[in-house]
């Protein structure tokens, strides 16, 4: 753990977390809070008829790692299906816990690997992905 946790790249990503504001008319919203660190996020999504995310917005109150994670998610979420998002959420949890060696197939997510030795930070990193999966699941439930 001699490397700094909060790198310039992570801080840059965190500073961009406000570039994906809440949506005015989402198909679904999910709010999640991490009891471990107190981080919270509200995620809004619009999903097309094929089940792909077409619009995404969030409001996040978290440490720089949680904010950076939300930015990484926001940059690549459009066009993803519920199955793809669920797989990435699960792969991220496995990667952070050390159960697998390779980061999930998601652009830019490897920058968060610096936090692996800090389990208390994992919940904030997972939070945006967990909230997103919950939001798209709400859309699927409405469609039934």
C-alpha positions in Angstrom: 0.0 0.0 0.0 2.8 2.4 -0.7 1.1 3.8 -3.8 -1.3 6.7 -3.2 -5.0 5.8 -3.3 -6.2 9.0 -4.7 -4.3 9.6 -7.9 -4.6 12.5 -10.2 -6.6 10.3 -12.6 -9.1 9.3 -9.9 -9.5 12.9 -8.8 -10.1 14.0 -12.4 -12.8 11.4 -12.8 -14.3 12.4 -9.5 -14.5 16.0 -10.7 -16.5 14.9 -13.7 -19.2 13.1 -11.7 -21.4 16.1 -12.1 -21.5 15.9 -15.9 -24.3 13.3 -15.8 -27.2 15.2 -14.1 -30.5 13.7 -13.1 -33.0 13.1 -15.9 -36.2 15.1 -16.0 -38.4 12.2 -17.2 -36.7 8.8 -16.4 -38.3 5.4 -17.0 -37.0 4.4 -13.6 -34.9 5.7 -10.6 -33.0 3.8 -8.0 -31.5 5.2 -4.8 -28.8 3.3 -2.9 -26.8 4.1 0.2 -23.8 2.3 1.5 -24.0 1.6 5.2 -20.3 1.1 5.3 -19.2 4.6 4.3 -22.4 6.6 4.0 -22.0 7.2 0.3 -25.3 7.5 -1.6 -26.4 7.8 -5.2 -29.7 8.3 -7.1 -29.7 6.9 -10.6 -32.1 7.7 -13.4 -32.4 5.7 -16.6 -34.3 5.6 -19.9 -34.4 2.2 -21.6 -35.5 1.6 -25.1 -37.8 -1.2 -26.4 -34.8 -3.6 -26.8 -33.9 -3.2 -23.1 -30.8 -0.9 -23.8 -30.0 2.1 -21.7 -30.4 5.2 -23.9 -30.2 7.9 -21.2 -28.5 8.0 -17.8 -28.2 10.5 -15.0 -27.2 10.5 -11.4 -26.7 12.5 -8.2 -23.9 11.1 -6.1 -22.6 12.0 -2.7 -19.5 9.9 -2.1 -15.8 9.9 -1.7 -13.6 10.5 -4.7 -13.5 6.8 -5.5 -17.3 6.6 -5.6 -17.5 9.7 -7.7 -14.8 8.3 -10.1 -16.7 5.0 -10.3 -19.9 6.9 -11.2 -18.0 8.8 -14.0 -16.6 5.5 -15.4 -20.0 4.0 -15.4 -21.7 7.1 -17.0 -19.1 7.2 -19.8 -20.0 3.8 -21.2 -23.5 2.9 -20.0 -25.5 3.9 -23.1 -26.4 0.9 -25.2 -25.9 -1.6 -22.4 -28.6 -4.2 -21.5 -29.7 -5.4 -18.1 -27.8 -8.6 -18.6 -24.6 -6.8 -19.5 -24.9 -4.4 -16.6 -25.6 -7.2 -14.1 -22.6 -9.1 -15.4 -20.3 -6.0 -14.9 -21.7 -5.4 -11.4 -21.0 -8.9 -10.4 -17.6 -9.0 -12.0 -16.6 -5.7 -10.3 -17.5 -7.1 -6.9 -15.5 -10.3 -7.6 -12.5 -8.2 -8.8 -12.5 -5.9 -5.9 -12.8 -8.8 -3.4 -9.9 -10.6 -5.1 -12.0 -13.6 -6.3 -10.8 -12.9 -9.8 -7.6 -11.3 -11.1 -8.9 -9.4 -14.2 -11.1 -6.3 -14.0 -14.5 -6.4 -15.7 -14.8 -5.5 -19.4 -15.8 -1.9 -18.9 -13.8 1.0 -20.3 -11.7 2.8 -17.7 -12.7 0.6 -14.8 -9.1 -0.6 -14.3 -8.2 2.8 -12.9 -10.1 1.9 -9.7 -8.0 -1.2 -9.1 -5.8 0.9 -6.8 -8.5 0.5 -4.2 -8.3 -3.3 -4.0 -6.2 -3.2 -0.8 -8.8 -0.9 0.8 -11.9 -3.0 1.4 -13.7 -0.2 3.2 -13.7 1.7 -0.1 -15.2 -1.1 -2.2 -18.8 -0.3 -1.3 -18.5 3.2 -2.7 -17.0 1.9 -5.9 -19.7 -0.7 -6.4 -22.6 1.6 -5.4 -23.1 3.3 -8.9 -23.2 -0.1 -10.6 -25.6 -1.6 -8.0 -28.0 1.4 -8.3 -27.9 1.2 -12.1 -28.8 -2.5 -12.1 -31.6 -1.8 -9.7 -33.0 1.0 -11.9 -33.0 -1.0 -15.1 -34.7 -3.9 -13.2 -37.5 -1.4 -12.2 -38.0 -0.7 -16.0 -38.2 -4.5 -16.7 -40.8 -4.9 -13.8 -42.9 -2.0 -15.2 -42.9 -3.6 -18.7 -44.4 -6.9 -17.4 
